[in-house]
Amino acid sequence: MPRFTPFDFGVSRVMSSFHQDWIHDGDTAADVVTKHLVESVDDEALAVRRDAHTLGNLPSSTLEVLWDAGAQYMPSYELLGGGAEWTRTVVALCDARLSANADVRPLAGADVEDGMACLEAVVAEIEATQFLESEVRAALTDCAIRCTPDLAFRILLRAIRCASDYPTLSPEQYARLEAIGVALQYGEFLVDFVKYLIEQQ
């Protein structure tokens, strides 16, 4: 049984909502997440909640690094109450969205894959992405170990795409990322969104 979407999902998908024009989608960061959840299927709301709840294993400072790495532009954490409070807010918004439907079915099949079998491969790719700041790589590694490799890998892909120094990926590096995506049973467009960064030979 494939994932519920061929695209990105969960918290990493929410991160993509925070770009320089995010304010057009809501007056506050919580409004932006609420809009995303309201417009999403139940499976996406469940995936966001699962990710955000799992991120609760990390300290607030690490969460801020991850949110900043996976988003093009995040509002001030002074406004959000810090990384931990913001992540708890996302969980609460998911709970509110899901409580509106009494017939929500839990995630199943590939959608509950946590990627533990890919832990070493994911950590190796985090370390191989030297164009990311060491603080970001450390936070991603913590996420892979203390949360799930699946979540860390999706945030890694977001961080690659959001990196400010116009990075490139070698064909070999992209092939490794793609192989991890296959192992995690991702849809065809999830890893593909960094394919344009492959260096030209």
PEBEL-V401637 format. One record per residue. N is the residue number from 1. RES is the residue in one letter. PHI is phi in degrees with one decimal (NA if undefined). Layout:
n:N res:RES phi:PHI
n:N res:RES phi:PHI
//
This chain:
n:1 res:M phi:NA
n:2 res:P phi:-73.4
n:3 res:R phi:-60.3
n:4 res:F phi:-71.3
n:5 res:T phi:-142.5
n:6 res:P phi:-81.7
n:7 res:F phi:-105.2
n:8 res:D phi:-65.5
n:9 res:F phi:-156.5
n:10 res:G phi:70.9
n:11 res:V phi:-60.8
n:12 res:S phi:-62.7
n:13 res:R phi:-69.9
n:14 res:V phi:-60.9
n:15 res:M phi:-57.0
n:16 res:S phi:-67.9
n:17 res:S phi:-74.6
n:18 res:F phi:-98.7
n:19 res:H phi:-125.1
n:20 res:Q phi:-66.2
n:21 res:D phi:-107.3
n:22 res:W phi:-60.5
n:23 res:I phi:-61.5
n:24 res:H phi:-72.0
n:25 res:D phi:-97.9
n:26 res:G phi:169.8
n:27 res:D phi:-72.7
n:28 res:T phi:-130.1
n:29 res:A phi:-61.0
n:30 res:A phi:-63.0
n:31 res:D phi:-63.2
n:32 res:V phi:-64.7
n:33 res:V phi:-65.9
n:34 res:T phi:-59.2
n:35 res:K phi:-59.7
n:36 res:H phi:-60.7
n:37 res:L phi:-67.6
n:38 res:V phi:-63.1
n:39 res:E phi:-85.7
n:40 res:S phi:-104.1
n:41 res:V phi:-72.9
n:42 res:D phi:-56.0
n:43 res:D phi:-59.4
n:44 res:E phi:-68.7
n:45 res:A phi:-61.1
n:46 res:L phi:-64.9
n:47 res:A phi:-67.1
n:48 res:V phi:-63.0
n:49 res:R phi:-63.2
n:50 res:R phi:-59.8
n:51 res:D phi:-62.2
n:52 res:A phi:-64.0
n:53 res:H phi:-63.4
n:54 res:T phi:-64.9
n:55 res:L phi:-62.4
n:56 res:G phi:-61.2
n:57 res:N phi:-74.1
n:58 res:L phi:-106.2
n:59 res:P phi:-68.9
n:60 res:S phi:-57.2
n:61 res:S phi:-63.8
n:62 res:T phi:-67.3
n:63 res:L phi:-62.3
n:64 res:E phi:-63.5
n:65 res:V phi:-62.9
n:66 res:L phi:-66.4
n:67 res:W phi:-61.3
n:68 res:D phi:-64.6
n:69 res:A phi:-68.3
n:70 res:G phi:-90.2
n:71 res:A phi:-118.2
n:72 res:Q phi:-74.0
n:73 res:Y phi:-154.4
n:74 res:M phi:-107.4
n:75 res:P phi:-62.5
n:76 res:S phi:-59.7
n:77 res:Y phi:-70.5
n:78 res:E phi:-63.8
n:79 res:L phi:-75.4
n:80 res:L phi:-90.3
n:81 res:G phi:86.8
n:82 res:G phi:99.7
n:83 res:G phi:-62.5
n:84 res:A phi:-68.7
n:85 res:E phi:-64.5
n:86 res:W phi:-62.5
n:87 res:T phi:-65.9
n:88 res:R phi:-64.7
n:89 res:T phi:-61.8
n:90 res:V phi:-62.2
n:91 res:V phi:-59.6
n:92 res:A phi:-63.7
n:93 res:L phi:-65.8
n:94 res:C phi:-65.2
n:95 res:D phi:-59.5
n:96 res:A phi:-64.2
n:97 res:R phi:-64.6
n:98 res:L phi:-73.6
n:99 res:S phi:-69.3
n:100 res:A phi:-77.0
n:101 res:N phi:-129.4
n:102 res:A phi:-75.8
n:103 res:D phi:-105.4
n:104 res:V phi:-67.4
n:105 res:R phi:-96.0
n:106 res:P phi:-66.3
n:107 res:L phi:-61.1
n:108 res:A phi:-150.6
n:109 res:G phi:60.5
n:110 res:A phi:-61.0
n:111 res:D phi:-71.2
n:112 res:V phi:-106.8
n:113 res:E phi:-64.6
n:114 res:D phi:-101.5
n:115 res:G phi:78.7
n:116 res:M phi:-59.9
n:117 res:A phi:-67.4
n:118 res:C phi:-103.1
n:119 res:L phi:-53.7
n:120 res:E phi:-61.5
n:121 res:A phi:-65.7
n:122 res:V phi:-65.7
n:123 res:V phi:-62.6
n:124 res:A phi:-63.4
n:125 res:E phi:-72.0
n:126 res:I phi:-60.8
n:127 res:E phi:-66.9
n:128 res:A phi:-73.4
n:129 res:T phi:-89.0
n:130 res:Q phi:-70.1
n:131 res:F phi:-75.9
n:132 res:L phi:-83.1
n:133 res:E phi:-61.7
n:134 res:S phi:-59.2
n:135 res:E phi:-63.1
n:136 res:V phi:-69.3
n:137 res:R phi:-62.7
n:138 res:A phi:-64.8
n:139 res:A phi:-65.7
n:140 res:L phi:-65.3
n:141 res:T phi:-64.2
n:142 res:D phi:-58.9
n:143 res:C phi:-62.8
n:144 res:A phi:-63.0
n:145 res:I phi:-82.3
n:146 res:R phi:-95.8
n:147 res:C phi:-112.7
n:148 res:T phi:-143.8
n:149 res:P phi:-60.4
n:150 res:D phi:-57.4
n:151 res:L phi:-63.7
n:152 res:A phi:-60.9
n:153 res:F phi:-67.3
n:154 res:R phi:-65.7
n:155 res:I phi:-69.9
n:156 res:L phi:-57.1
n:157 res:L phi:-61.5
n:158 res:R phi:-63.7
n:159 res:A phi:-63.6
n:160 res:I phi:-61.0
n:161 res:R phi:-68.1
n:162 res:C phi:-91.0
n:163 res:A phi:-57.1
n:164 res:S phi:-83.4
n:165 res:D phi:-101.6
n:166 res:Y phi:48.9
n:167 res:P phi:-71.6
n:168 res:T phi:-124.8
n:169 res:L phi:-115.3
n:170 res:S phi:-72.8
n:171 res:P phi:-55.4
n:172 res:E phi:-67.5
n:173 res:Q phi:-64.4
n:174 res:Y phi:-62.8
n:175 res:A phi:-61.5
n:176 res:R phi:-67.5
n:177 res:L phi:-60.4
n:178 res:E phi:-64.1
n:179 res:A phi:-64.6
n:180 res:I phi:-64.1
n:181 res:G phi:-58.9
n:182 res:V phi:-63.9
n:183 res:A phi:-61.6
n:184 res:L phi:-86.1
n:185 res:Q phi:62.0
n:186 res:Y phi:-72.0
n:187 res:G phi:-72.8
n:188 res:E phi:-67.1
n:189 res:F phi:-104.6
n:190 res:L phi:-78.5
n:191 res:V phi:-70.1
n:192 res:D phi:-57.4
n:193 res:F phi:-73.5
n:194 res:V phi:-109.5
n:195 res:K phi:-62.8
n:196 res:Y phi:-64.5
n:197 res:L phi:-87.1
n:198 res:I phi:-62.7
n:199 res:E phi:-64.8
n:200 res:Q phi:-82.5
n:201 res:Q phi:-78.6
//
